């Protein structure tokens, strides 16, 4: 018999000086959505998730009346990491932030995502929400919202999380696995290098 489970999110906004390798997704690899007062029916989440249920969860996160972010960008790399995480949890029959002996922050960095260097590595997690045993996006979202730490992250109820504006979502169903359904959501803040402004004062 499957059992619904939402794991806790480590809320430790400490600093780290780890260097980040990996390309920043190009404009052609991301899809941004303006949030706020946008009706649910107007939010196109085609590129936000690996399946209809994943995209439905993405839509619920984006359009929830409690959402404090004004924009979320769906990034294929985060979708891919979320899918790999959901598949790994299904293989192990566990709902955990540490499947594969990697914390969530470290998992993103290993995948090449340019996570902001202020985020600690090792077993820390300020970017991932996972759940198992919930058959629909609505049920998974209800459970996430009932968990204070997950709600704080996914709805940006703390200024730290309000800076995160890139998202990836995945959902898989594996009948032989203990929880059957597995969900993974990443919402993160990329590191963007500031460029020097062009010198426009030169004489013609």
Long-range contacts (C-beta under 8 A, 24 or more apart in sequence): 2-132, 2-133, 2-178, 2-179, 2-180, 2-181, 3-132, 3-133, 3-178, 3-179, 4-131, 4-132, 4-133, 4-134, 4-139, 4-143, 4-179, 5-95, 5-131, 5-132, 5-133, 5-179, 6-95, 6-129, 6-130, 6-131, 6-143, 6-144, 6-146, 6-147, 6-150, 7-95, 7-96, 7-97, 7-130, 7-131, 8-147, 8-149, 8-150, 9-97, 9-125, 9-126, 9-128, 9-129, 9-147, 9-149, 9-150, 9-152, 9-153, 10-97, 10-103, 10-123, 10-124, 10-125, 10-126, 11-126, 11-149, 11-152, 11-153, 11-158, 12-120, 12-124, 12-126, 13-126, 13-160, 14-120, 14-124, 15-118, 15-120, 16-117, 16-118, 16-119, 16-120, 16-121, 17-117, 18-109, 18-117, 18-120, 18-121, 19-117, 20-109, 20-114, 20-115, 20-116, 20-117, 20-191, 21-109, 21-112, 21-114, 22-109, 22-111, 22-112, 22-113, 22-114, 23-112, 23-114, 24-114, 24-190, 24-192, 25-75, 25-76, 25-77, 25-190, 29-75, 29-76, 29-77, 30-73, 30-74, 30-75, 30-76, 30-166, 31-73, 31-74, 32-71, 32-72, 32-73, 32-74, 33-62, 33-71, 33-72, 33-73, 33-74, 34-70, 34-71, 35-62, 35-63, 35-67, 35-69, 35-70, 35-71, 35-72, 36-70, 38-63, 39-63, 45-74, 47-74, 47-76, 47-79, 48-74, 48-79, 48-167, 48-168, 48-169, 49-74, 49-79, 49-82, 49-168, 49-169, 49-170, 49-171, 50-79, 50-82, 50-83, 50-169, 50-170, 50-171, 50-172, 51-170, 51-171, 51-172, 53-136, 53-137, 53-171, 54-79, 54-82, 54-137, 54-169, 54-170, 54-171, 54-183, 55-169, 56-136, 56-137, 56-138, 57-137, 57-140, 57-141, 57-169, 57-171, 57-183, 57-185, 58-167, 58-169, 59-137, 60-137, 60-138, 60-141, 61-141, 61-154, 61-155, 61-167, 61-169, 61-185, 61-187, 64-141, 64-145, 64-155, 66-145, 66-151, 66-155, 66-157, 67-155, 67-156, 68-155, 68-156, 68-157, 68-162, 69-156, 69-162, 69-164, 69-165, 71-165, 72-165, 72-166, 72-167, 72-187, 73-165, 73-166, 73-167, 74-166, 74-167, 74-168, 75-113, 75-166, 75-167, 75-168, 76-168, 77-111, 77-112, 77-113, 77-168, 78-108, 78-113, 78-166, 78-167, 78-168, 78-186, 78-188, 79-168, 79-169, 79-170, 80-111, 80-168, 81-107, 81-108, 81-111, 81-113, 81-168, 81-186, 82-168, 82-169, 82-170, 82-184, 82-185, 82-186, 83-170, 83-172, 83-184, 84-111, 85-128, 85-130, 85-170, 85-184, 86-130, 86-170, 86-171, 86-172, 86-182, 86-183, 86-184, 87-172, 87-182, 89-130, 89-132, 89-179, 89-182, 89-184, 90-172, 90-174, 90-177, 90-179, 90-182, 91-177, 93-177, 93-178, 93-179, 95-130, 95-131, 95-132, 95-133, 95-179, 95-182, 96-130, 97-123, 97-125, 97-128, 97-130, 98-123, 104-128, 104-186, 108-186, 108-188, 113-188, 113-190, 114-190, 114-191, 114-192, 115-188, 115-189, 115-190, 115-191, 116-188, 116-189, 116-190, 116-191, 117-191, 119-189, 126-153, 126-160, 126-161, 127-164, 127-186, 127-187, 127-188, 128-184, 128-185, 128-186, 129-153, 129-154, 129-183, 129-184, 129-185, 129-187, 130-182, 130-183, 130-184, 130-185, 131-182, 131-183, 132-178, 132-179, 132-180, 132-181, 132-182, 132-183, 133-179, 133-180, 133-181, 134-181, 134-183, 135-180, 135-181, 137-171, 140-171, 140-181, 140-183, 144-185, 153-187, 154-185, 154-187, 161-187, 163-189, 164-188, 164-189, 165-189, 166-190
